[in-house]
Amino acid sequence: MRTLVLWDIDHTLINAGGVSAEIYGTVFHRLIGRPPGAIAPMAGRTDRAITTDTLRHHGIEPTADLLASFTTALAESFAARAHEFPSRGHVLPGAHAALKALAARPDVIQSALTGNMAQIAIIKLTAFGLAGLFDLDAGAYGMDGVERPPLVALAQQRASRKYGEEFTPSNTVLIGDTPHDVRAGHEGGARVVAVATGATSASDLRLSGAEVVLADLTDTPGVLRAILHA
């Protein structure tokens, strides 16, 4: 039985160097005609939720047409600025080695469960040379829903359709850096490995209920043991 390993991206695998927040502000200004007073909290949340809340914060109704225009503009802006990620951001310590080790295992299907919309996830992972280590068809992304927990079942369904196997809480693992990731796993149907590489401390990740909490991804054998119960 193979294990479906689902990775969060931002602050779990990479630091994007502040480019994402800048792009949100630029797109808002271009479409709405004024700079945003604030961008909704981004950590652990989906692009659909961030966009919706940012618009509502400014008294703007997030209609389907406006959401479509906003997210299309986001994807275009991320593509235009993809070259900035390697110079301003970085892959977090140990992430590449952990991904490479898991990608080499025939008993693992490795994909993403991220708040980034699919186009943006691909842009970020490609910019940092990580995309080839994922089966991104088996993932779930930030325009698939407002909340993260239902994305787990969606990723399991996509992986099941592709590989003809059943993926349940017993063989699905989610790795992330926020309490939102922990909740997504617990409510959505996955075991959680949390990493304290973002804004949430290891103690707070434990309090949120993560089964395993790692300081970072630098101990590759330890990361694999945590993920695969080895």
Buried (B, 14 or more C-beta within 10 A) or exposed (E): EBBBBBBBBBBBBBBBBEBBEBBBBBBBEEBBEEEBEEBBEBBBBBBBBBBBBBBEEEEBEBEEEBBEEBBBBBBEBBEEBBEBBEEBBBBBEBBBBBBEBBBEBEEBBBBBBBBBBBBBBBBBBEBBEBBEBBBBEBBBBBBBBBBBBBBBBBBBEBBBEEBEBEBEBEBBBBBBBBBBBBBBBBBBBBBBBBBBBBEBEBEBBBEBEBBBBBEBBBBBEBBBEBBBEE
